[in-house]
């Protein structure tokens, strides 16, 4: 069984923020493959189903971002998931352009507190992750304000396209492996010129 985890923060006020794009990808996967992510347990909302013939559990930790590892560890332990082969974590990334995606089989947290906590709880950096680009933080912005801010209309369009790509990438990861997915989806996109305004922080 594959465990696919999208990172984000619970509570309505965090919906559609940059930091919650992991949740959005899980919702898109759930919608495409008719998987209800409504069960409560393991400090998460979760649902079990099938993607292209592969059994999966979709997980949205409800611990808040910085404690995501608590939830992931509980799921991995209960279902005896092989973290290096069967865990896929989806997170936001400010070093990638909005809508860009990058798949990796292992690596450091790269400053992402959710990934950092998962690495800490699992005791390994060797698990697949799909990094969802949310655009680089403008110099004058505070990082917390930026990742908890909302997308502009132009960014939203790019993100929706990126989320579609991420859903396809997950399907390839679980059927043909991470290497194949990396070859298909780790492409450079032209960096779009997106203007930031103070209103988008709200």
C-alpha positions, -999 to 999 in steps of 0.1 A, spaced: 0 0 0 12 35 -8 8 63 17 3 97 0 5 126 24 -4 162 15 9 189 39 -11 218 51 -28 234 81 -63 226 93 -89 254 99 -109 273 72 -87 304 74 -57 285 59 -77 271 29 -62 281 -5 -30 296 10 4 288 -4 13 265 26 -18 244 20 -12 233 -16 -4 198 -4 -40 195 9 -52 207 -25 -33 180 -43 -48 153 -20 -83 168 -27 -76 166 -64 -64 130 -62 -94 121 -41 -118 137 -66 -102 120 -96 -102 85 -81 -134 88 -60 -116 84 -26 -134 99 4 -109 115 27 -132 118 57 -120 92 82 -104 106 114 -74 89 130 -37 91 132 -40 128 139 -52 132 103 -81 130 79 -76 100 57 -92 78 31 -83 45 14 -88 37 -22 -71 26 -55 -51 46 -80 -45 28 -113 -47 -6 -96 -25 3 -66 -40 4 -31 -34 38 -14 -42 57 17 -45 95 13 -36 115 44 -41 151 54 -24 156 88 -44 178 112 -16 186 136 -6 219 119 23 220 96 52 220 120 41 187 137 32 168 105 57 141 114 35 130 144 7 120 121 29 105 93 47 83 119 14 70 132 1 60 97 35 45 86 37 24 118 0 12 118 0 2 81 36 -10 81 45 13 52 80 11 39 88 48 41 116 46 14 94 28 -12 58 35 -3 56 70 12 50 101 -10 49 135 7 35 166 -12 45 200 1 48 236 -10 81 250 -22 90 287 -24 122 280 -45 101 268 -75 79 290 -97 42 290 -91 28 258 -107 61 241 -111 66 206 -96 98 187 -87 99 151 -77 127 137 -55 134 103 -39 152 117 -9 167 149 4 168 174 32 139 195 44 152 225 25 139 248 52 104 234 51 92 228 87 66 201 78 93 180 60 117 187 88 93 173 113 86 142 92 123 135 87 128 139 125 99 114 133 108 89 107 146 91 113 153 92 76 154 116 46 149 87 22 113 91 11 96 103 -21 84 139 -21 66 160 -47 75 197 -42 48 221 -55 62 255 -65 43 285 -50 66 312 -63 95 330 -47 89 353 -18 93 390 -27 121 406 -7 99 430 12 75 402 24 78 383 57 81 345 50 52 335 73 29 362 57 39 349 23 33 312 28 0 319 47 -11 343 20 -33 337 -10 -25 333 -47 -32 361 -72 -56 352 -101 -26 346 -124 -9 324 -99 -41 305 -92 -43 295 -128 -7 283 -128 -13 264 -95 -44 246 -109 -23 235 -138 5 223 -115 -20 204 -93 -33 186 -123 3 176 -132 9 165 -96 -21 142 -97 -6 126 -129 28 124 -113 14 105 -82 -2 80 -106 32 74 -123 50 71 -90 27 44 -77 26 24 -110 60 29 -126 82 43 -99 97 76 -89 125 75 -115 100 74 -143 80 102 -127 111 123 -123 120 118 -160 85 129 -171 77 157 -147 110 174 -136 110 198 -165 120 234 -163 92 259 -169 97 294 -181 94 316 -151 62 336 -154 62 373 -145 37 375 -116 31 408 -98 27 407 -61 4 431 -43 0 438 -6 -37 428 -9 -27 392 -17 -13 388 18 -48 389 32 
